[in-house]
Amino acid sequence: MKGIVIYKGKYGATKQYAEWLGEVLSLPVVMADNINGNQLKKFDYLLMGSSVYIGKLQIHKWLKNNISFISDKKVFFFQVAATPPEEKEKRQTYNQTSIPEELRNKFEFYFLPGRMIMKKLSWMDRFMLKMGARLAKDPKAKKAMLTDYDEVTKDKIFGMFAAIKKYLQGAKPAIFKMETVATV
């Protein structure tokens, strides 16, 4: 079976996860804007990732434009966001509002933590974040919105890797570089 990793992000966390998945599964990695529907025809399954920006998946327009090329494929989808894992409903809402309904039920979803380094944000994103923090009523939430964090680590892909490996049970074991994942 032939697969590919497709991603769309803003500040690098999604790209990092995509590259790690491509590495451990020996799959090509491509940014969504650099692949079209006709190129997708040659793949049996897709690993797709997107960061969340202002409540929407970065990849939402690309998904909408490529529905017919994706709908017959197995898709492992990872969402990268600042939203804490315990806020599962909020994270699911991002998928429900950004992924076309005809695709949603065909996707297997994974939630991966992201990163936010204030000095690396664009001035507009910093401004919007500061304005959002001003509107927050909870002092803890306000502080959290303005505090740098980086939860992007290779071990976060273990669950997704295991699911993909199970899906590909018929593939040669050599395609998996488990020692790369296990040494994290």
DOZASE-161206 format. One line per field, with one value per residue: x, z, y of N, C-alpha, C in turn; residue number from 0. Coordinates in steps of 0.001 Angstrom, whole numbers, plus 500000, padded with zeros to 6 digits. Example, Ala and Ser with C-alpha at 12.3 -4.5 7.8 and 13.67 -1.06 7.14 Angstrom:
2
n.x = 513190,512850
n.z = 507800,507080
n.y = 494310,497750
ca.x = 512300,513670
ca.z = 507800,507140
ca.y = 495500,498940
c.x = 513200,512900
c.z = 507800,507870
c.y = 496700,500030
num = 0,1
This chain:
184
n.x = 500843,500413,501328,501104,502213,500512,500371,499394,500300,501139,503217,505182,504969,503126,504312,506643,505639,504583,506920,508268,506467,506586,509248,509416,507694,508602,507584,506659,506610,504578,503609,500257,499476,501134,500355,498031,494666,494754,497306,496958,495638,497298,497807,497035,496393,496217,498032,497175,497668,496933,497253,495531,494031,492779,490403,489898,490794,493838,493982,491478,490297,491704,490942,488199,488358,489357,487719,486583,488810,489779,487798,487618,489691,491692,492116,494265,494090,495672,495394,496796,497098,496775,494913,494122,494418,492355,490176,488432,485968,486006,488179,487186,485161,486575,487314,484773,483736,485515,486120,484765,481524,481046,483500,484330,483424,485012,487527,490189,490855,493401,494746,497192,499557,500580,502769,503706,505415,505868,507599,508074,505779,503778,503402,500722,499417,500393,499249,496479,496320,496991,494840,492746,493460,493043,490297,489665,488198,489026,491840,493898,493542,494023,496748,497840,497323,499210,501646,504622,504915,505874,505020,505650,506812,508507,507503,504775,503580,503257,500769,499315,501124,501101,498457,498478,500413,499107,496986,498408,499257,499813,501990,505562,507625,509973,509454,508911,510489,510996,512939,513739,511550,511316,513542,513090
n.z = 500000,499296,500729,501934,503595,504371,505071,506734,508183,510458,512139,512351,514083,513195,510797,511830,513201,510958,509488,511266,511279,508567,508476,510298,509075,506553,504449,501874,502484,502242,501791,501943,500024,497940,496555,494416,493612,491455,491770,494138,493500,493179,495686,498423,501079,503426,505529,507316,508411,510392,511650,514111,513719,514947,515641,513399,511150,509439,507039,505934,503549,501498,501907,501300,498572,497554,498005,496399,495697,498021,499379,498933,500285,502974,505837,508165,510487,511931,514353,515332,518084,520457,522321,525303,525976,527637,526919,525029,523631,522552,520817,519082,517938,516287,514223,513318,512294,510306,508609,505785,505922,504515,504548,507191,508691,507667,508502,510784,513850,515524,518236,518706,520736,520512,519901,521163,520808,521834,520789,518251,516845,514393,514255,514127,514973,517595,518612,518354,520086,522524,522764,522931,525361,527079,527091,528393,531267,533347,535346,535281,532771,531177,531743,530804,528082,527275,527772,526826,525351,524608,523488,521635,520884,519838,520872,521017,518716,518938,519437,517057,515203,515979,515314,512538,511826,512583,510765,508446,508579,506791,505423,504780,507611,507624,506664,508749,510965,513767,515785,515610,516579,519130,520525,521508
n.y = 498815,502247,505302,508730,511710,514582,518000,521078,524008,526705,527758,525772,523474,521512,520758,519616,517318,516003,515484,513750,511569,510849,510075,507823,506072,505849,507494,509853,513399,516200,519596,520706,522648,522053,519810,518201,517088,515184,514126,512800,510488,508251,507244,505061,505451,508180,510361,513040,516353,519239,522527,524492,527570,530442,529076,527474,524834,524916,523593,523484,524673,523408,520747,520913,521552,519199,517018,514930,513455,512478,511116,508318,507178,505842,507736,509110,511470,514243,516739,519752,521739,524472,524119,522508,518935,517961,519455,518209,518341,520926,520715,518795,520256,522022,520274,519475,521849,522501,520388,518904,517442,515034,513841,513634,511318,509351,509730,509035,510311,512220,513976,516304,518000,521447,524266,527483,530281,533358,535443,534527,534771,536469,540057,540725,538376,538240,540577,539967,537783,538980,540733,538893,537697,539834,539911,537601,536228,534639,534667,532746,531564,533785,534276,531869,532094,533916,532839,531264,528021,524668,521775,519927,516934,513986,511592,511962,511048,508319,506890,507333,506303,503580,502870,503218,501373,499036,499096,498676,496017,493942,494841,494870,494380,495887,498424,500039,502174,501561,501740,504348,505766,504663,505582,508082
ca.x = 500000,501191,500801,501784,501887,500156,500149,499318,500447,501507,504468,506174,504690,502471,505349,507538,504952,504501,508251,508529,505653,507184,510513,509236,506917,509239,506598,506939,505921,504353,502666,498995,499447,502028,499843,496653,493835,495237,498480,496487,495082,498221,497987,495970,496025,496789,498205,496979,497749,496649,497208,494307,494306,491541,489280,489733,491930,494523,493834,490056,489981,492297,490061,486970,488683,489831,486813,486401,490060,490072,486674,487753,490967,491815,492798,494650,494155,496130,495138,497784,496478,497135,493824,494538,493776,491130,489091,488191,484817,486445,489030,486305,484435,487432,487184,483408,483473,486494,486226,483473,480779,481201,484821,484521,483218,486022,488815,490563,491398,494412,494978,498580,499786,501382,503714,503466,506527,505392,508496,508084,504497,503710,502909,499258,499017,500670,498228,495192,496441,496929,493449,491975,493788,492361,488874,489506,487780,489792,493245,494749,493398,494705,498185,498177,497280,500372,502846,505227,504904,506284,504681,505913,507853,508316,506714,503342,503060,503202,499424,499001,502025,500599,497230,498858,501110,498065,496282,499300,499809,500286,503215,506825,508023,511118,509086,508787,511742,510576,514029,513757,510499,511551,514659,512725
ca.z = 500000,499144,501526,501912,504691,503863,506230,506565,509486,510417,512812,512341,514887,512335,509876,512585,513368,509631,509149,512104,510768,507301,508784,510904,508172,505228,503523,501455,503239,501358,502253,501196,498871,496891,495974,493949,493581,490498,492361,495240,492966,493267,497080,499015,502363,503663,506866,507096,509627,510283,512873,514319,513783,515221,515658,512139,510658,508326,505820,505606,502146,500678,502037,500543,497146,497147,498548,495513,495620,499357,499930,498824,500900,504425,506267,509564,510548,513200,514589,516237,518655,521809,523195,526132,525670,528411,526250,523862,522870,521795,519731,518118,517243,515198,513122,512793,511537,509231,507710,505153,506551,503772,504846,508635,509182,507075,509105,512114,514393,516577,518715,519124,521303,519683,520563,520943,521292,521542,519950,516884,516216,513645,515118,514132,515831,518984,518952,518540,521284,523669,522856,523444,526781,527799,527202,529248,532626,534272,535355,534873,531311,530625,531852,529918,526695,526991,528209,525844,525640,523493,523818,520433,521074,518946,521515,520860,517528,519191,519250,515631,514573,516279,514531,511128,511726,512631,509483,507407,509064,505685,504845,505296,508844,507402,506327,509985,511655,515160,516658,515581,517472,520487,521183,521871
ca.y = 500000,503462,506399,510022,512615,515908,518866,522534,524650,528126,528086,524702,522285,520526,520289,518733,516031,515389,514968,512577,510466,510445,509405,506495,505229,505919,508069,511232,514446,517339,520611,520576,523550,521547,518559,518369,515894,514183,513475,511954,509243,507119,506827,504253,506032,509504,510915,514469,517138,520661,523313,525257,529000,531171,528143,526734,524073,525581,522794,523347,524986,522354,519581,521195,521509,517871,516003,513774,512688,511967,510356,506861,506807,505758,508950,509296,512931,514790,518146,520328,522937,524898,523704,521374,517643,517769,520176,517366,518840,522105,520240,518125,521322,522506,519309,519498,523071,522703,519230,518643,516349,513782,513270,513488,509944,508472,510067,508589,511555,512259,515333,516468,519335,522346,525166,528901,531093,534717,536246,533991,535077,537722,541128,540655,537259,538659,541566,539276,536967,539894,541207,537767,537539,540921,539568,536421,536577,533821,535090,531614,531443,534955,534041,530749,532571,534747,532133,530358,526590,523810,520389,519140,515927,512840,510540,512240,510356,506874,506348,507382,505348,502229,502656,503085,500092,497996,499174,498158,494749,493125,495407,494340,495059,496761,499793,500801,502447,501655,502173,505811,506235,504171,506264,509445
c.x = 500887,500531,501640,501333,501679,499847,499964,499345,500896,502886,505422,505881,504076,503469,506283,506913,504889,505844,508603,507737,506209,508460,510284,508468,507488,508257,507037,506091,505792,503356,501422,498958,500286,501598,498394,495937,494328,496458,498076,496004,495997,498445,496769,495480,496801,496939,498117,497014,497487,496733,495858,494712,492971,490322,489030,490997,492536,494241,492388,489716,490518,491428,488804,487211,489061,488961,486766,487652,490414,489031,486799,489036,490824,492618,493017,494908,494637,495944,496155,497221,497011,496080,494242,493760,492466,489932,488751,487034,485199,487282,488193,485512,485264,487313,485807,483138,484405,486604,484849,482825,480983,482555,484972,484418,484248,487400,488974,491329,492385,494648,496387,498784,500724,502407,503302,504620,506213,506299,508568,506776,504596,503158,501389,498765,499276,499598,496891,495205,496336,495517,492543,492214,493112,490896,488620,489190,488612,491270,494215,494721,494145,496214,498629,498223,498543,501702,503338,505079,505360,506101,504964,507106,507485,507442,505208,502740,502890,501828,499033,499848,501520,499353,497547,499548,500100,497304,497101,499909,500373,501575,504452,507216,509158,510714,508968,510136,511436,511699,514126,512742,510838,512657,514334,512856
c.z = 500000,499914,501397,503135,504092,505069,505805,507962,509326,511006,513002,513136,514027,511352,510584,512780,512032,509246,509981,511615,509452,507517,509299,510003,506760,504155,503090,502269,502336,502000,501352,499946,497695,496299,495558,493895,492645,491030,493491,494762,493161,494695,497601,500335,502567,505157,506644,508421,509374,511646,512918,514453,513875,515046,514388,511799,509464,506992,505303,504145,501210,500727,501185,499036,496647,497658,497673,495432,496953,499825,499845,499490,502412,504838,507783,509685,511918,513234,515617,516749,520041,522809,523986,525801,526420,527819,524926,522998,522002,520598,518663,517308,516088,513980,512489,511938,510334,508235,507110,505717,505841,503994,506316,509144,508649,507708,510467,512718,515531,516941,519276,519661,520434,520467,520258,521610,520863,520575,518505,516144,515410,514581,515227,515040,517305,519464,519244,519807,522537,523860,523409,524925,527615,528041,528115,530675,533674,534222,534929,533359,530622,530617,530883,528458,526303,527386,527124,526299,524399,523927,522652,520689,520257,519562,521362,519650,517761,518917,517784,514868,514764,515452,513055,510906,511720,511304,508362,507771,507949,505057,505478,506564,508638,507065,507578,510644,513134,516074,516679,516557,518908,521211,521630,523376
c.y = 501248,504610,507643,510817,514003,516785,520320,523138,526077,528392,526902,523451,521171,519928,519312,517360,515286,514771,513740,511368,509953,509654,507977,505535,505186,506392,509462,512202,515661,518313,520555,521448,523049,520210,518785,517023,514815,513445,512525,510584,508042,506614,506085,504834,507330,509751,512406,515191,518601,521314,524027,526723,529733,530247,527358,525972,524798,524881,522759,523646,523907,521094,519755,521078,520117,516729,514761,512894,512025,510963,508838,506345,506646,506984,508929,510797,513397,516302,518639,521648,523241,524460,522467,520092,517426,518526,519486,517883,520041,521676,519529,519151,521884,521582,519390,520733,523246,521555,518965,517370,515007,513120,512888,512061,508960,508673,509404,509761,511357,513716,515414,517883,520158,523130,526598,529651,532528,535478,535744,534258,536360,538797,541092,539530,537586,539637,540877,538421,537838,540440,540106,537550,538625,540601,538368,536860,535842,534228,533979,531462,532585,534730,532940,531194,533324,534102,531187,528910,525851,522367,519451,518224,514690,511746,510746,511515,508854,506270,506289,506370,503921,501906,502441,501748,498946,497940,498520,496798,493882,493623,494777,495090,496060,498196,500664,500967,502628,502113,503691,506369,505874,504910,507678,509641
num = 0,1,2,3,4,5,6,7,8,9,10,11,12,13,14,15,16,17,18,19,20,21,22,23,24,25,26,27,28,29,30,31,32,33,34,35,36,37,38,39,40,41,42,43,44,45,46,47,48,49,50,51,52,53,54,55,56,57,58,59,60,61,62,63,64,65,66,67,68,69,70,71,72,73,74,75,76,77,78,79,80,81,82,83,84,85,86,87,88,89,90,91,92,93,94,95,96,97,98,99,100,101,102,103,104,105,106,107,108,109,110,111,112,113,114,115,116,117,118,119,120,121,122,123,124,125,126,127,128,129,130,131,132,133,134,135,136,137,138,139,140,141,142,143,144,145,146,147,148,149,150,151,152,153,154,155,156,157,158,159,160,161,162,163,164,165,166,167,168,169,170,171,172,173,174,175,176,177,178,179,180,181,182,183
